[in-house]
Every structure is written in structure tokens, then in C-alpha cells.
Amino acid sequence: MDEIKANLAKEKQTVLELHVTAQEAYARWKAAPEKVKIIDVRTPEEQLFVGHPAMA
């Protein structure tokens, strides 16, 4: 995880280091679906092209 964050583009980094990858978000949701909420912030076009996760 630290390697991913070290290679994360500066504009995607947050002061509080709250960024997670899609894989990390999914793993956290799988571990505690009642506590973790997935919010899909992509545009409708992106959702149509790639798909929309059922849990979002």
C-alpha cells in the first residue's frame, strides 16, 4: 500500500492521506459491508463505459 501511495500523482494525494485504491476499497467493504459505504463519483458516461458496482 505504501508503494502505491508513493507513486500516486501529486494531484491525487490528500493532506490526510485518505486515498485508497479500488482494490483496497473493495477489500474494506468485503470485510465490513455494514460499516463501509462505497460512493461512485464517476460521470454517467464513465459508469456506462466501465459499469457500476452493485454496492455503490
C-alpha positions, -999 to +999 in steps of 0.1 A: +000+000+000+028+025+008+044+018-026+011+027-043+008+059-024+044+068-030+037+065-068+004+084-065+003+115-087+006+147-066-029+160-076-045+128-063-028+129-029-048+143+001-034+160+031-050+134+054-038+105+031-074+093+027-069+079-008-074+042-013-072+022-044-102+004-059-088-029-046-083-015-011-118-001-010-133-034-021-113-053+005-125-029+032-161-033+020-159-071+019-145-071+055-173-049+069-201-041+044-223-027+072-197-001+081-181+008+047-200+028+021-188+029-015-197+061-033-192+061-070-183+096-081-177+089-118-197+106-145-227+088-161-206+083-192-178+066-172-204+044-155-219+034-188-185+026-203-170+007-173-201-004-154-215+004-120-207-016-088-238-030-072-227-019-037-222+017-046 
